[in-house]
Amino acid sequence: MSIAGIPLEFFLFGATLLGVALFHHYTLQIAVAGAVVISLFKLLAVSGFSMATHFQHEWVTLANLLGLLLGFALLADHFERSEVPAKLPAVLPDDWKGGFVLLILVFVISSFLDNIAAAMIGGSMAAVLYKKKVHIGFLAAIVAASNAGGSGSVVGDTTTTMMWIAGASPWQVLDAYIAAGSALMIFGVLAARQQHAYQPIMTDAPAGVHVQWSRLAIVALILVAAVAANVWFNLSAPEVLDHWPVIGLAVWAAILVTAPWRQPKWGLLPDALRGSVFLLSLVWSASLMPVEHLPTPSWQSALGLGFLSAVFDNIPLTSLALHQGGYDWGFLAYAVGFGGSMLWFGSSAGVALSNMYPEAKSAAAWLRGGWHVALAYVVGFFVLLATLGWHPEPLRKAAAAESAPAITAPASPVNATK
């Protein structure tokens, strides 16, 4: 069923996204209702569609997302209660440059950790340093820094991990940092000045603050468990990733093992669960879209994928691009990794941070305050184009195959989407 040649599913998904953008006080209800309607349409109106088969393919991604969003909500609280953020005024610059350094820290953390964790750690630091008065433009910048930091690392983002599994060289993906670093210089400076005008950074650490090393150690253990599970299974047993939400399980194993040492704040889970259900509804809806191919690979189409990634789950986009081949993988990693930062619900990092700062759940306010993120995306893209040019390279596995250039679908991603 289609209208003007466009499958009806896209209209249903578009209506869902429009409702989320316009009615930000009812985002959860709209996202869930949209997922239900689209699922019923696929089940009742699309011949040959098997909901059981589709769920079997998608449940690992959804379970990983749920585990990470809930687990990292507890991790962020551990980090905030460790009192480390309260010590930062002693080492950060006192003016707008303090906020800029904070964004650089988030960028660096995300290069080897999950982008959700990086965003929530950044949100925890900002809450303390700015006395819970954080400008929405700075929140957008925290999300952008977490997504940009992961875009050039094969362990920093789901999409780059997928490229690594499919045969892209880590050196190919590393090119994305030219664009991501350029973007950081733009949105980072603008957002830091924006925040400084709204609420200056703390200049002195509060009296009597003592670092709780036990909680900081728990944060480290949770993060080590996530990174270790990610790297180990990608290198040693990638087939396991098709069947089990490895990273989510590793995070929760670390949380439960350390709980007797220092109790997590379990009361955070209900709110985190609502935010998780919202994102999972959008990811599920996106997975039901009949996207069978992308435009011919070029730098223009890669640029467009970044804007599409702001409203469309980047996991199926990346999977399709890997099947299609012919991309410059550094450009693709930057586009689909950073592009979701342009809207609060465009990435899992944005949704997670919005659970900490509910005022961010407004597409209009996000675009109005975080306009510099879209500007930085475009500038960063063209800096990369001018510096290295567009050089599509075959995936190693595809080049080694004697038959078709297409590759087998990559294993289900194991870390947070977007």
NORJOPE-V757519 format. One record per backbone hydrogen bond with DSSP energy under -0.5 kcal/mol. CO is the residue of the C=O (numbers start at 1). NH is the residue of the N-H. If there is no record, write none. Layout:
co: [CO CO]
nh: [NH NH]
This chain:
co: [1 3 5 6 7 7 8 9 10 11 12 13 14 15 16 17 18 19 21 22 23 24 26 27 28 29 30 31 32 33 34 35 36 37 38 39 40 41 41 42 45 46 49 50 51 52 53 54 55 58 59 60 61 62 63 64 65 66 67 68 69 70 71 72 73 74 75 76 77 78 79 79 80 82 83 84 84 85 87 88 88 95 95 96 96 97 98 99 100 101 102 103 104 105 106 107 108 109 109 114 115 116 117 118 119 120 121 122 123 124 125 126 127 128 129 130 132 133 135 135 136 137 138 139 140 141 142 143 144 145 146 147 148 148 150 153 153 157 158 159 160 161 162 163 163 164 167 169 169 170 171 172 173 174 175 175 176 177 178 179 180 181 182 183 183 184 185 186 187 188 189 190 191 192 193 194 195 206 211 212 213 214 215 216 217 218 219 220 221 222 223 224 225 226 227 228 229 230 231 232 232 233 237 238 239 240 240 244 245 246 247 248 249 250 251 252 253 254 255 256 258 258 264 265 266 268 269 270 271 272 273 274 275 276 277 278 279 280 281 282 283 284 285 286 289 290 298 299 300 301 302 303 303 304 305 306 307 308 308 313 314 315 316 317 318 319 320 321 327 327 328 329 330 331 332 333 334 334 335 338 339 340 343 347 348 349 350 351 352 353 353 357 358 360 362 363 364 365 366 370 370 371 372 373 374 375 376 377 378 379 380 381 382 383 384 384 385 389 395 396 397 416 417]
nh: [8 6 7 3 10 11 12 13 14 15 16 17 18 19 20 21 22 23 364 24 26 27 30 31 32 33 34 35 36 37 38 39 40 41 42 43 44 45 46 46 47 49 51 54 55 56 57 58 59 62 63 64 65 66 67 68 69 70 71 72 73 74 75 76 77 78 79 80 81 82 82 84 83 212 87 87 88 88 90 91 92 98 99 99 100 101 102 103 104 105 106 107 108 109 110 111 111 112 113 118 119 120 121 122 123 124 125 126 127 128 129 130 132 131 202 133 134 135 138 139 140 141 142 143 144 145 146 147 148 149 150 151 151 152 153 156 157 161 162 163 164 165 166 167 168 167 396 172 173 174 175 175 176 177 178 179 180 181 182 183 184 185 186 186 187 188 189 190 191 192 193 194 195 196 197 198 199 209 213 216 217 218 219 220 221 222 223 224 225 226 227 228 229 230 231 232 233 234 235 236 237 237 240 241 242 243 244 246 249 250 251 252 253 254 255 256 257 258 259 260 261 262 266 268 269 272 273 274 275 276 277 278 279 280 281 282 283 284 285 286 287 288 288 289 291 292 302 303 304 305 306 306 307 308 309 310 310 311 312 317 318 319 320 321 322 323 324 325 329 393 332 333 334 335 336 337 338 339 339 341 342 343 346 351 352 353 354 355 356 356 357 360 361 362 366 367 368 369 370 373 374 375 376 377 378 379 380 381 382 383 384 385 386 387 388 389 389 391 399 400 401 158 348]
